[in-house]
Amino acid sequence: MSLSCSECFSDLPCGEDSNTIFSDYGDDLPEYTSDIEPRLPEADESIAGLLEDERDLTEANFHQWLDASVRAESVAWMLKVQKHYGFQPLTAYLSVNYFDRFIHSHKLPILNGWPLQLLSVACLSIAAKMEELLVPSFLDLQVEGAKFIFESRNVKRMELLVLRVLDWRLRSISPFCYLSFFALKIDPAGTYTGLLVSRSKEIILCYIRETSFLEYRPSCIAAATILCAANELPDFSLITAQHAESWCDGLDEENITNCYQSMRRIVLNTLKKQPKVLARLRVMSCSSINSCNSSSFSSPSCKRRRLSYENSWADEKEGERPN
């Protein structure tokens, strides 16, 4: 439906006539359409655009610039902090992405020890600022066994260096961009889409520690991840890389297969390392429950840590911790 400008301004709060406002146009008044919001592009077109941007990415073997064990240690620490504060999976992915891109583009004086720890803190801080509503202070971010504690001014300087090296390009194409699209290819009805996407995010965070992760494009990782998650469900156990290749143009069956096999090994190894906990049913009387509750509240070891939003999430005072 099209509306003329005079009709749009029929309820002016002032006493002016709408015709006088547009008198300079004469009889050729501009027209406005009620469909003022641009239409969202189709999903296929969006994915095609992402794949096109992927082709523009520089092919680089990031893992050749840093020892695999050293990288794995830094990534593991960032994932621990992500889990500690409940950050989104994308936050963890971006922090590792910034870390790898920085290592490839900039030479650190020492490829272990405090320089990598400082870089990890800076990358995680930048990623959290990009994706999270509440971001811990620099000092509060250095938890989960951080070997070095840096003052806020040093972290800020490292943040600026990372931003300059990355040319302020922080919106990276990630496997998360494709997950929902690929999940719907397997499950058009959307019955298991949420489950597939959620499980795929867990697999990506598990796989991101490995240097082989850097050999594949985000679209390939996303396809292999959805395939890995789907094969865990009986209804989709027969889905293969050949099927995944048809999900969109630009996917390669061989790359998906190689990525899937590597990913599957890591997932299986992770499951083997998880401790098996047997559920126990304990029947307790009311008196024992009350005594247990009273003792737990009075015991200092059972007191939970309280987070103060004024201190934990605000900018910290420099010098509160040693450098």
Secondary structure, 3 states (H helix, E strand, C coil): CEEEHHHHCCCCCCCCCHHHHCHHHCCCCCEEECCCCCCCCCHHHHHHHHHHHHHCCCCCCHHHHCCHHHHHHHHHHHHHHHHHHCCCHHHHHHHHHHHHHHHHHCCCCCCCCHHHHHHHHHHHHHHHHHHCCCCCCHHHHCCCCCCCCCCHHHHHHHHHHHHHHCCCCCCCCCCHHHHHHHHHHHCCCCCCHHHHHHHHHHHHHHHCCCHHHHHCCHHHHHHHHHHHHHCCCHHHCCCCHHHHHCCCCCCCHHHHHHHHHHHHHHHHHHHHHCCCCCCCCCCCCHHHHHHHHHHHHHCHHHCCCCCCHHHHCCCCCCCCCCC
